[in-house]
Structures are given as structure tokens and as C-alpha cells.
């Protein structure tokens, strides 16, 4: 017995530890020992009730496990479907990107194919032929300012192009009112009608200047070179007499009439020219000082009035 004790302890102790570990991890809790004085029937009924409770827990556990498995399967199916959709989207994006890259290269001058001239050696500018547009390329050129992109319109508007500014205003109306390009023209027509309400009053100084310049220019020609008008003005207004030895103005040629009238017309025309020159100089210096001329003030007033109303 003394010789078999170590072997028996070496086998029994690990088996006992394993049994205790399994009993604590996997086995359910054992029912409590019967109370003192408890009969056998009462203990059996309590065991049966405990057994039914364990079965109910197992059924609930199995139901939850099945639901979890169903959710996992459904999630896997949805993930597989989303994966296929992502693959299709990537294919379409790749195709669109290839088309876009092809169009960009076609529009880029540096990406066009090089055509060698026949009988010419080398790779200089004279050795290659210029690319001639074909019918398909010519059909894609824009025919109206509305076909231009935003960047081109912005650059042209900054340079003062009226059509570009008008198109930008149309697109702004589309964004604010949420309407189409054609409907935006109707709104722009209303803006124009309101903006032209005081057009004649605003442009009256320009009209007076145009009429005055036109009349003065024509009158200066007649006052200098027309014999009848020159004689009337010289004798009645300027108080001059005919040149010596001339009894009638008809004896003088056109150039001689101009030489005679220039003695009193030169100060008038010279002074008028100098006044205009001073006016231009004043305007130029005021512009350098960021002073607004009349037309700029009128445009700002009209823009503020339209913005306040609409």
C-alpha cells in the first residue's frame, strides 16, 4: 500500500481537479440538499419543478440562439448584397472616370497625338502638323453663353463682359427662386422693367452732352468755312469787317474764308478744347483716387434700388 499510494495520488488528484472544473463551468447548479425533516415526495416534487425550470431556460436559450443565428444570416445576406452594389458602383465610377479622362485628354492640347509631316525630319514645330478638328469635335463647341461653365463665366464677368454677367444673374435667380432657366428670363424681364423706370432722367446729362457736342461740331464748321454764316457772325457778333480790298464775301475762297474767321474763332475753339481737356484730366485723376464718376454713382443707385425691392 505504501508503494501504491504515490501513483494513486498522482492519478486521482488531477482527475478530481478536472472533475471539479467541469462541474463548476459546464454543469448546472445542483439542487440544494434536502432540508431536515423533508419527506421523499416533497423532495421529488421540488426536483421535478427544478427540472421544468431548467427545461424552460433551455428552450428560451435555444430560441434566442435561433434568433441570433437568423439575424446573423440576414446580416450576412445584406452585407453580400451591399458588396455587390459597391462592386457595381465601382465599375460604373471606373467607366465614367475613363470617359472623363478621355474627354479631358481630347480637350487638352498637350495630350493630343503628334502627327509627323511627310518628308520632314526632326521633332521641331515645323516637323509636326497642326491638329485639324473633325465634325464630331466641331459639333461639341458651345453656341451660347449658357453652355459655359461657372469658372469661365466668372472670369468673363470680371473682365466686364455683359453677356457673362447676365448669365450669372440668371443662374442666381434660378438658385434663389428654385426655377428653370427659361422661367428666370421672365424674372429678369421684370427686373429690367423696374430698372429702366428712371432711364430717361438718369441718362439726361449724357443726352444733353451728345446733342451739344453734335450741334457745336456742325456749327463750328459753318462758322469757320461757310461764307454766308461766317459773314453774318463776323459782322454782327464778332464786330469784324471784311479783309482789305474785299467788297463781297463771294470773292473769297473757302480757305480764305477760314483764314479770315480764324482770328476770332481760334480763341473760342481753343478755349473749348482746353476745357474738355481739363475735364478729362479731372476725371482721370478722380478715377485714380477711387472717386466714383456720375455713371458709377447711377449704377450703384440703380443696383441698390433693385436689390431693396426684389
SVG drawing of the C-alpha trace seen along z (x, -y; Angstrom):
<svg xmlns="http://www.w3.org/2000/svg" viewBox="-45 -147 61 149">
<polyline fill="none" stroke="black" stroke-width="0.4" points="0.0,0.0 2.8,-2.4 4.2,-1.7 0.9,-2.3 0.0,-5.5 2.1,-7.9 0.7,-6.5 -2.8,-6.6 -2.4,-10.2 -0.9,-11.2 -3.9,-9.9 -6.7,-10.7 -5.7,-14.3 -5.7,-15.5 -8.9,-13.7 -10.5,-15.3 -9.4,-18.8 -10.7,-18.3 -14.0,-17.0 -14.3,-20.0 -13.5,-22.4 -16.1,-20.8 -18.7,-20.6 -18.2,-24.4 -18.1,-25.6 -20.5,-23.4 -22.8,-21.6 -25.8,-23.5 -26.1,-24.2 -27.0,-21.1 -30.2,-21.3 -29.8,-22.1 -29.7,-19.2 -33.0,-18.2 -34.0,-20.1 -34.1,-18.4 -37.4,-16.5 -38.3,-16.9 -40.1,-13.8 -39.1,-12.0 -42.3,-13.0 -41.7,-16.7 -38.1,-16.4 -39.1,-14.7 -41.7,-17.4 -39.1,-20.0 -36.7,-18.3 -39.4,-18.0 -40.1,-21.7 -36.4,-22.5 -36.2,-20.3 -39.1,-22.1 -37.4,-25.4 -34.2,-24.2 -36.0,-23.0 -37.8,-26.3 -34.4,-28.1 -33.0,-25.8 -36.0,-26.5 -35.5,-30.2 -31.8,-29.9 -32.4,-27.9 -35.0,-30.4 -32.6,-33.3 -29.8,-31.3 -32.0,-30.7 -33.0,-34.4 -29.3,-35.4 -28.4,-32.9 -31.2,-34.3 -30.0,-37.8 -26.5,-36.9 -27.6,-35.1 -29.7,-38.1 -26.8,-40.5 -24.5,-38.3 -27.0,-38.4 -27.4,-42.2 -23.6,-42.5 -23.2,-40.3 -25.9,-42.4 -24.2,-45.7 -20.9,-44.3 -22.4,-43.5 -23.8,-47.0 -20.5,-48.5 -18.8,-46.5 -21.4,-47.7 -20.9,-51.3 -17.1,-51.0 -17.5,-49.6 -19.7,-52.5 -17.4,-55.0 -14.4,-53.5 -16.2,-53.6 -17.2,-57.3 -13.7,-58.2 -12.3,-56.6 -14.7,-58.6 -13.9,-61.8 -10.2,-61.2 -10.6,-60.5 -12.6,-63.8 -10.1,-65.8 -7.2,-64.4 -9.1,-65.2 -9.5,-68.9 -6.0,-69.3 -3.6,-70.5 -0.6,-68.7 -2.4,-65.3 -3.3,-65.3 -1.5,-62.9 1.5,-64.1 1.3,-63.9 4.7,-63.9 4.9,-65.8 5.8,-63.8 9.4,-64.2 10.4,-66.3 13.0,-65.1 13.3,-66.1 10.8,-66.9 10.6,-70.7 7.5,-72.8 7.8,-72.7 8.1,-68.9 4.6,-68.2 1.2,-69.0 -1.4,-71.0 -4.4,-69.1 -7.5,-69.7 -10.8,-69.4 -13.2,-66.8 -17.0,-67.1 -17.6,-65.4 -15.3,-67.8 -16.8,-70.8 -20.3,-69.8 -19.4,-70.0 -18.3,-73.6 -20.6,-75.9 -23.0,-78.1 -24.4,-80.2 -23.1,-81.7 -25.4,-79.5 -23.2,-76.5 -20.1,-77.9 -19.1,-76.6 -19.1,-78.7 -15.4,-79.5 -15.4,-80.8 -18.4,-83.0 -16.8,-84.3 -13.6,-85.2 -15.5,-86.9 -17.7,-88.8 -14.7,-90.1 -13.4,-91.4 -16.6,-93.3 -18.4,-91.0 -22.1,-91.9 -23.4,-88.6 -21.4,-86.7 -22.8,-89.0 -26.3,-88.5 -25.9,-84.7 -24.6,-84.7 -27.6,-86.8 -29.9,-84.3 -28.3,-81.4 -28.5,-83.3 -32.2,-83.8 -32.6,-80.1 -30.9,-79.3 -32.9,-81.8 -36.3,-81.1 -35.8,-77.5 -37.0,-77.9 -35.8,-76.8 -33.5,-78.8 -36.5,-79.8 -38.5,-81.0 -35.6,-83.0 -35.8,-85.1 -39.3,-86.2 -38.0,-87.4 -35.1,-89.1 -37.6,-90.9 -39.4,-92.3 -36.1,-93.4 -35.3,-95.2 -38.6,-96.9 -38.2,-98.2 -34.6,-99.2 -35.5,-101.3 -38.2,-103.2 -36.0,-106.4 -33.9,-105.7 -34.5,-109.0 -33.9,-111.1 -30.7,-109.2 -29.3,-109.5 -30.4,-113.1 -26.9,-114.6 -25.5,-112.2 -28.2,-113.2 -27.6,-116.8 -23.8,-116.3 -24.3,-114.4 -26.7,-117.0 -24.5,-119.8 -21.4,-118.2 -23.1,-117.4 -24.6,-120.9 -21.3,-122.6 -19.3,-120.5 -21.6,-121.2 -21.9,-124.9 -18.1,-125.3 -17.7,-124.1 -20.2,-126.6 -18.9,-129.4 -15.4,-128.9 -15.8,-127.9 -19.4,-128.7 -19.2,-132.2 -22.8,-133.3 -22.7,-132.2 -19.2,-133.5 -20.0,-136.9 -23.1,-137.2 -21.3,-136.1 -18.2,-138.2 -20.1,-141.4 -23.0,-141.0 -21.5,-139.2 -17.7,-139.5 -17.7,-143.0 -15.1,-142.3 -15.0,-143.7 -14.1,-142.1 -10.5,-141.8 -9.0,-144.9 -9.8,-145.0 -12.7,-142.6 -16.1,-144.1 -18.1,-140.9 -17.6,-137.6 -18.1,-135.7 -14.7,-136.9 -13.0,-134.7 -12.4,-131.0 -13.3,-128.5 -9.7,-128.5 -9.6,-132.3 -12.9,-132.5 -11.4,-130.1 -8.3,-132.3 -10.4,-135.4 -12.7,-133.8 -9.9,-132.0 -8.9,-135.3 -12.0,-135.2 -12.9,-131.5 -9.5,-130.3 -9.9,-131.6 -13.4,-130.1 -12.4,-126.7 -9.1,-126.7 -10.8,-127.5 -13.5,-124.9 -10.8,-122.2 -8.9,-123.2 -12.0,-123.0 -12.7,-119.5 -9.1,-118.5 -9.3,-119.8 -12.5,-117.8 -10.9,-114.6 -7.9,-115.3 -10.1,-115.8 -12.0,-112.5 -8.7,-110.6 -7.3,-111.9 -10.6,-111.2 -10.6,-107.6 -7.1,-107.1 -8.3,-108.2 -11.2,-105.8 -13.7,-108.6 -17.0,-107.5 -17.9,-109.3 -21.5,-110.1 -22.2,-106.8 -20.8,-104.7 -23.0,-106.5 -26.0,-106.0 -25.3,-102.3 -24.8,-101.8 -28.1,-103.7 -30.0,-101.5 -28.5,-98.3 -29.3,-99.3 -32.9,-100.2 -33.4,-96.8 -31.9,-94.8 -34.1,-96.6 -37.3,-96.0 -36.7,-92.4"/>
</svg>
